[in-house]
Amino acid sequence: QVQLVESGGGVVQAGGSLRLTCEASGRSVSDYSMDWFRRKPGNQAREWVAQIMKSSNVTHYAGSVKGRFTISRDDAKNTVYLQMNNLQPDDTAVYYCCFAHPPSFWGQGTQVTVSS
């Protein structure tokens, strides 16, 4: 059974940092590109945030987070991370990880709240 479990969310003041963790089971993250998405309050749709490519570990970011967020993975731990720096109130959302191409096996998400 494939499962993704996100953790590491919390409440932080503007300018602060958090590191989100996405632990996978039932499938190796090293075999797939991986995405982080977020769903902001009041929005039904998830917004793509970042991707790390399968073989090259090349990373891509949404314009709104580029330069502040860093996606990485630890294949030995079968885990993907999202380091978030200089957080702003507009980053408040539930953050999800998933396998990419197409997005699949969503976790339950982790809440990030940034206060001004």
Contacts in CASP RR format, 6 or more apart in sequence:
PFRMAT RR
TARGET T0000
AUTHOR 0000-0000-0000
METHOD contacts of the structure
MODEL  1
QVQLVESGGGVVQAGGSLRLTCEASGRSVSDYSMDWFRRKPGNQAREWVA
QIMKSSNVTHYAGSVKGRFTISRDDAKNTVYLQMNNLQPDDTAVYYCCFA
HPPSFWGQGTQVTVSS
1 25 0 8 1.000
1 26 0 8 1.000
2 24 0 8 1.000
2 25 0 8 1.000
2 26 0 8 1.000
2 27 0 8 1.000
2 99 0 8 1.000
2 105 0 8 1.000
3 24 0 8 1.000
3 25 0 8 1.000
3 26 0 8 1.000
3 105 0 8 1.000
3 107 0 8 1.000
4 22 0 8 1.000
4 23 0 8 1.000
4 24 0 8 1.000
4 97 0 8 1.000
4 98 0 8 1.000
4 99 0 8 1.000
4 105 0 8 1.000
4 106 0 8 1.000
4 107 0 8 1.000
5 22 0 8 1.000
5 23 0 8 1.000
5 25 0 8 1.000
5 107 0 8 1.000
5 108 0 8 1.000
6 20 0 8 1.000
6 21 0 8 1.000
6 22 0 8 1.000
6 95 0 8 1.000
6 96 0 8 1.000
6 97 0 8 1.000
6 107 0 8 1.000
6 108 0 8 1.000
6 109 0 8 1.000
6 110 0 8 1.000
7 20 0 8 1.000
7 21 0 8 1.000
7 23 0 8 1.000
7 110 0 8 1.000
8 18 0 8 1.000
8 19 0 8 1.000
8 20 0 8 1.000
8 21 0 8 1.000
8 110 0 8 1.000
9 18 0 8 1.000
9 20 0 8 1.000
9 95 0 8 1.000
9 110 0 8 1.000
9 111 0 8 1.000
9 112 0 8 1.000
10 18 0 8 1.000
10 110 0 8 1.000
10 111 0 8 1.000
10 112 0 8 1.000
10 113 0 8 1.000
11 113 0 8 1.000
11 114 0 8 1.000
11 115 0 8 1.000
12 18 0 8 1.000
12 87 0 8 1.000
12 112 0 8 1.000
12 113 0 8 1.000
12 114 0 8 1.000
12 115 0 8 1.000
13 114 0 8 1.000
13 115 0 8 1.000
13 116 0 8 1.000
14 87 0 8 1.000
14 88 0 8 1.000
14 89 0 8 1.000
14 114 0 8 1.000
14 115 0 8 1.000
14 116 0 8 1.000
15 85 0 8 1.000
15 86 0 8 1.000
15 87 0 8 1.000
15 88 0 8 1.000
15 114 0 8 1.000
16 85 0 8 1.000
16 86 0 8 1.000
16 87 0 8 1.000
16 114 0 8 1.000
17 83 0 8 1.000
17 84 0 8 1.000
17 85 0 8 1.000
17 86 0 8 1.000
17 87 0 8 1.000
18 84 0 8 1.000
18 87 0 8 1.000
18 112 0 8 1.000
19 81 0 8 1.000
19 82 0 8 1.000
19 83 0 8 1.000
19 84 0 8 1.000
20 36 0 8 1.000
20 81 0 8 1.000
20 82 0 8 1.000
20 84 0 8 1.000
20 95 0 8 1.000
20 97 0 8 1.000
20 110 0 8 1.000
20 112 0 8 1.000
21 79 0 8 1.000
21 80 0 8 1.000
21 81 0 8 1.000
22 34 0 8 1.000
22 36 0 8 1.000
22 79 0 8 1.000
22 80 0 8 1.000
22 81 0 8 1.000
22 82 0 8 1.000
22 97 0 8 1.000
22 107 0 8 1.000
23 77 0 8 1.000
23 78 0 8 1.000
23 79 0 8 1.000
24 78 0 8 1.000
24 79 0 8 1.000
24 80 0 8 1.000
25 78 0 8 1.000
27 99 0 8 1.000
27 105 0 8 1.000
28 75 0 8 1.000
28 78 0 8 1.000
29 73 0 8 1.000
29 75 0 8 1.000
29 78 0 8 1.000
29 79 0 8 1.000
29 80 0 8 1.000
29 99 0 8 1.000
30 54 0 8 1.000
30 73 0 8 1.000
30 75 0 8 1.000
30 78 0 8 1.000
31 54 0 8 1.000
32 54 0 8 1.000
32 99 0 8 1.000
32 100 0 8 1.000
32 101 0 8 1.000
33 51 0 8 1.000
33 52 0 8 1.000
33 53 0 8 1.000
33 54 0 8 1.000
33 99 0 8 1.000
33 100 0 8 1.000
33 101 0 8 1.000
34 51 0 8 1.000
34 52 0 8 1.000
34 71 0 8 1.000
34 73 0 8 1.000
34 80 0 8 1.000
34 97 0 8 1.000
34 98 0 8 1.000
34 99 0 8 1.000
34 100 0 8 1.000
35 48 0 8 1.000
35 49 0 8 1.000
35 50 0 8 1.000
35 51 0 8 1.000
35 97 0 8 1.000
35 98 0 8 1.000
35 99 0 8 1.000
35 100 0 8 1.000
35 103 0 8 1.000
36 48 0 8 1.000
36 49 0 8 1.000
36 50 0 8 1.000
36 51 0 8 1.000
36 71 0 8 1.000
36 80 0 8 1.000
36 82 0 8 1.000
36 95 0 8 1.000
36 96 0 8 1.000
36 97 0 8 1.000
37 46 0 8 1.000
37 47 0 8 1.000
37 48 0 8 1.000
37 49 0 8 1.000
37 95 0 8 1.000
37 96 0 8 1.000
37 97 0 8 1.000
37 98 0 8 1.000
37 103 0 8 1.000
38 46 0 8 1.000
38 47 0 8 1.000
38 49 0 8 1.000
38 91 0 8 1.000
38 93 0 8 1.000
38 94 0 8 1.000
38 95 0 8 1.000
38 96 0 8 1.000
38 112 0 8 1.000
39 45 0 8 1.000
39 46 0 8 1.000
39 47 0 8 1.000
39 93 0 8 1.000
39 94 0 8 1.000
39 96 0 8 1.000
40 47 0 8 1.000
40 90 0 8 1.000
40 92 0 8 1.000
40 93 0 8 1.000
41 92 0 8 1.000
41 93 0 8 1.000
46 96 0 8 1.000
47 62 0 8 1.000
47 93 0 8 1.000
48 62 0 8 1.000
49 61 0 8 1.000
49 62 0 8 1.000
49 65 0 8 1.000
49 69 0 8 1.000
49 82 0 8 1.000
49 95 0 8 1.000
50 59 0 8 1.000
50 60 0 8 1.000
50 61 0 8 1.000
50 62 0 8 1.000
50 65 0 8 1.000
50 69 0 8 1.000
50 71 0 8 1.000
50 82 0 8 1.000
51 59 0 8 1.000
51 60 0 8 1.000
51 71 0 8 1.000
51 100 0 8 1.000
52 58 0 8 1.000
52 59 0 8 1.000
52 71 0 8 1.000
52 72 0 8 1.000
52 73 0 8 1.000
52 80 0 8 1.000
53 59 0 8 1.000
53 60 0 8 1.000
57 73 0 8 1.000
59 70 0 8 1.000
59 71 0 8 1.000
59 72 0 8 1.000
61 67 0 8 1.000
61 69 0 8 1.000
61 71 0 8 1.000
64 90 0 8 1.000
65 84 0 8 1.000
65 91 0 8 1.000
68 84 0 8 1.000
68 85 0 8 1.000
68 86 0 8 1.000
68 87 0 8 1.000
69 82 0 8 1.000
69 83 0 8 1.000
69 84 0 8 1.000
69 85 0 8 1.000
70 81 0 8 1.000
70 82 0 8 1.000
70 83 0 8 1.000
70 85 0 8 1.000
71 80 0 8 1.000
71 81 0 8 1.000
71 82 0 8 1.000
71 83 0 8 1.000
72 80 0 8 1.000
72 81 0 8 1.000
72 83 0 8 1.000
73 79 0 8 1.000
73 80 0 8 1.000
73 81 0 8 1.000
74 81 0 8 1.000
80 97 0 8 1.000
82 95 0 8 1.000
82 97 0 8 1.000
84 91 0 8 1.000
84 112 0 8 1.000
87 112 0 8 1.000
87 114 0 8 1.000
88 114 0 8 1.000
89 114 0 8 1.000
89 115 0 8 1.000
89 116 0 8 1.000
90 114 0 8 1.000
91 112 0 8 1.000
91 114 0 8 1.000
92 112 0 8 1.000
92 113 0 8 1.000
92 114 0 8 1.000
93 111 0 8 1.000
93 112 0 8 1.000
94 109 0 8 1.000
94 110 0 8 1.000
94 111 0 8 1.000
94 112 0 8 1.000
95 109 0 8 1.000
95 110 0 8 1.000
95 111 0 8 1.000
95 112 0 8 1.000
96 106 0 8 1.000
96 107 0 8 1.000
96 109 0 8 1.000
97 106 0 8 1.000
97 107 0 8 1.000
97 109 0 8 1.000
98 104 0 8 1.000
98 105 0 8 1.000
98 106 0 8 1.000
98 107 0 8 1.000
99 105 0 8 1.000
END
